[in-house]
Amino acid sequence: MRNLLSLNDLTAEEFRQIIDSAIWTKKNPYHWSETLIGKQIGLFFEKPSTRTRISFEAAVNKLGGRAIVLKKDEIQISRGEPLKDTAIVLGRYLDGLVARTNSHSTLEVFAEYSNIPIINALSDKFHPCQAIADFMTIKENNKDYETIKICYLGDGNNNVCHSLLNACSMTKTNIFVCSPEKYGPDKTIVENARSKGANIKITTDPEEAADKADVFYTDVWVSMGQENEREQRLTDLKNYQLNDNLLKRGNNDCIVLHCLPAKKGEEITENVMYSKNSKIFDQAENRLHTQKSLLHFFYYQT
């Protein structure tokens, strides 16, 4: 049974294939309309969602299937039913489960006991679907994976950065992760990505990271569940804002990415977010096309 708990569940060839297929379906939106006919795909959410929920629900519908949204507080997990029992039952009802969870271990329980494909739509550890859309956007903008420099600014110890590192290992891409030391990415994930070919530089110097960058990427400084750390995080990360001064250090044709939602004035300025270099809303749109490609890969090609 194939699952996507992290990008490590794909080969480099499969990762590139999914991106190429997403670019194709973006240009040919009415194809693949029968991929999921007769399939019931559950969308399980422990956290609020805009892009993930809508893109997956739309993707399932466009591929001919039916999406069933399952909010944690509306099913028996909220009343203490063991996750294992829920996983077994969902496996009897559904043909696949897309899950946005607080803990990565929840995905692992679903994968162990449901006997249906499980797709990680976000956990505390990884966000693989976001990284697929990110690299689709990079390719659409004629960036060569093996020669570009990505500058990631801000909190490096989060699911978005970790999945970017995994993606860089698939494409042999150079990435500078620029964070205060205590916000650096998980060392095990860094070493694993390096062992597979990613060229990763960890730095605390924003100017070094931004110098001649082809792709700038940032994410919110205060993620869901970290609200009680807000004031400390804003203080710690204030020098890691993606602003005009840093953008000028990049190459003229550099692009700006953000997984959204953004806190303008914190991790990114409004000028940069709506600049000519920004591809943030193309990136958001590409969530739909990559979800379609990913589901097609799971249910038609494998």
Secondary structure as UniProt FT lines:
FT   HELIX           7..9
FT   HELIX           12..27
FT   TURN            29..30
FT   TURN            33..38
FT   STRAND          40..45
FT   HELIX           51..62
FT   TURN            63..64
FT   STRAND          66..71
FT   HELIX           72..74
FT   HELIX           76..79
FT   HELIX           83..93
FT   STRAND          96..100
FT   HELIX           104..113
FT   STRAND          118..122
FT   HELIX           128..140
FT   TURN            141..142
FT   TURN            145..147
FT   STRAND          149..153
FT   HELIX           159..171
FT   STRAND          174..178
FT   HELIX           181..183
FT   HELIX           187..195
FT   TURN            196..197
FT   STRAND          199..203
FT   HELIX           206..210
FT   TURN            211..212
FT   STRAND          215..218
FT   TURN            224..225
FT   HELIX           227..229
FT   HELIX           230..237
FT   HELIX           238..240
FT   HELIX           244..247
FT   TURN            248..249
FT   TURN            252..253
FT   STRAND          255..258
FT   TURN            265..267
FT   HELIX           270..273
FT   TURN            276..277
FT   HELIX           280..296
FT   HELIX           297..301
//
